[in-house]
Structure formats: C-alpha cells, structure tokens
C-alpha cells in the first residue's frame, strides 16, 4: 500500500488507502514487469528537442491500456487525465502531466517504424514460458475476419484501404471487407504465442506455418488447414497431427475413423474461439482502427499482448 502512495506522488501521500484501486489492473500490473522491456525500448531513437520526456516504458504501458479497454488515442488521453487507476498503471503520479493523443500516436508510430512491437511481444512470450504458463503441450491455430476501418467500396469506387480485401463469411450470408487475424494459441493456458494479420482474402492455410512454434507436442486446426504436405511436415518434426480431416471435391467420404478423430480434435481446437470471443466482445476487435496492413498488424500485436496480460493475471491469481 505504501508503494502505491509513493507511485501517486506528493498528492497521493494524503489519499485514502484504497484511493484509485482497481484490483483487475493491479493484478495485470503485477504480471507486467516494466524493467524487462527496457532493453528493447532503449533501441528506440529519442524524440527531438522540446518533446515531453515520457519514459518509453510509461508510453508502452499506456498503449497496452488502450487495447485492454478499446480506447482511441483521444479517449486514452481523457482516461489518463480522469482515472487514478490508469495513472498508477502507467506509472505516473497524480501531479504529473499526462501524454496527449498526438504524443501517444507518435510513440506508437515510432515503435512500428523501429520494428519493436514484434520484439516486445516475443520478450513477453519468453517471460510467460519461463514462468511456466506456456506449457507447449499443443498449439491451436485459427483465424477470424475483421472489418476494415474505412467504408466498404461500392461499384467503381476506389478502395478506402488498398491493403484490405473481401472474403465470404463461412456458413453466413454476406462478405467482409477488411482483414483476417491468424493466431496460434497454447492449448493448455490459452495464451497467444503467434499473431499474424493478412488481407481478408488470404486463405488461412497459407499462414499456418507462421503460427507454429515447432517446440510444441501437437498442432490442432480445423478442416481449413488440412493439407498433405503439412501433415508430412508435422510428422517429420515429431509433432502430433491434430488437424481435422476433410473430403476433397468428389472424392471419397470420410471414413468412420476420420469422423471420430475430427470429433475428438474439435473438442480441443474449438477453445481457440474463446480467444476471438474475448477479442470481439470485450476488447472491441470487430473492426481494425487504422488504414493499411502495417499499422493494423501492430494493433493485433498490441491486442495479443494485452490479452495475454489479462489471461496471465487470471492464471496466476491465488
């Protein structure tokens, strides 16, 4: 409790013991060890003279808050000025000036340009592995469609996002104009190990290998990942083949053994859909926030990082 008051600064010394307390954020903050990311963030070139001297770790924590609560840069600026628990999470005292939305946007763009978000996500994944949360018993792979930030072009209209694509919703009427988020999820912990964004019209099977870490004991996927070459690759790597079987065109129907195996695999791989449900229902990921693949890939990595934080906080709760 004393540490919390010190973090809030001079004004916090006179605050009640539970002032600005948010148990959920406190648990997430315990999972996130800022000093472990400082080495990566030191590679970020400093801003020019006259910029507010916010520590990169503070700014990075602010970006994670935005993804945890589905906030735009402007909404995040407002929340940082209004919510004591948010100030505590990023590590700024009550009497400190908060970064404005342009400062937050610039920092995110600098991370993207330096290619550091991938390194930050990898560093956190290593930490989760070292802590024993990622057990590598298996990886569940799947993909979901996400609407573009811009309006859907109609007729001869020019595309609002040149990187976005059209795709049909499987088993549902209509189509999506936007992107496809592909993830590889640890079977036991349901923590994300890999996250890749593509235009919506890219088939998930072409991304599958990028979602496999090749240190897991098994890989589980639906029929969309069924491919003879992939099964051979998994066998050669000593990884259990947990990809569902499908009948091809006018070929033979599935055997009774294949149907039973599909049913068993489905009970495992369907749990990856829980991750997408949290993305969309609780973290606002029904539509990307930006124009262009590069910025939206960065958003997906931040989202996966934030999801892993909240999931790890649950797994380590005593």
C-alpha positions, 0 to 999 in steps of 0.5 A: 500500500505504501508503494502505491502512495509513493507511485501517486506522488506528493498528492497521493501521500494524503489519499485514502488507502484504497484511493484509485484501486482497481484490483483487475489492473493491479493484478495485470500490473503485477504480471507486467514487469516494466524493467524487462522491456527496457532493453528493447525500448532503449533501441528506440531513437529519442524524440527531438528537442522540446518533446515531453520526456515520457519514459518509453516504458510509461508510453508502452504501458499506456498503449497496452491500456488502450487495447485492454479497454478499446480506447482511441488515442483521444479517449486514452488521453481523457482516461489518463487525465480522469482515472487514478487507476490508469495513472498508477498503471502507467506509472505516473503520479497524480501531479504529473502531466499526462501524454496527449493523443498526438504524443501517444500516436507518435510513440506508437508510430515510432515503435512500428517504424523501429520494428519493436512491437514484434520484439516486445511481444516475443520478450513477453512470450519468453517471460510467460514460458519461463514462468511456466504458463506456456506449457507447449503441450499443443498449439491451436491455430485459427483465424477470424475476419475483421472489418476494415476501418474505412467504408466498404467500396461500392461499384467503381469506387476506389478502395478506402484501404488498398491493403484490405480485401473481401472474403465470404463469411463461412456458413453466413450470408454476406462478405467482409471487407477488411482483414483476417487475424491468424493466431496460434494459441497454447492449448493448455493456458490459452495464451497467444504465442503467434499473431499474424494479420493478412488481407481478408482474402488470404486463405488461412492455410497459407499462414499456418506455418507462421503460427507454429512454434515447432517446440510444441507436442501437437498442432490442432486446426480445423478442416481449413488447414488440412493439407498433405504436405503439412501433415508430412511436415508435422510428422517429420518434426515429431509433432502430433497431427491434430488437424481435422480431416476433410473430403476433397471435391468428389472424392471419397467420404470420410471414413468412420475413423476420420469422423471420430478423430475430427470429433475428438480434435474439435473438442480441443481446437474449438477453445481457440474461439474463446480467444476471438470471443474475448477479442470481439466482445470485450476488447472491441476487435470487430473492426481494425482502427487504422488504414493499411496492413502495417499499422493494423498488424501492430494493433493485433500485436498490441491486442495479443499482448494485452490479452495475454496480460489479462489471461496471465493475471487470471492464471496466476491469481491465488 
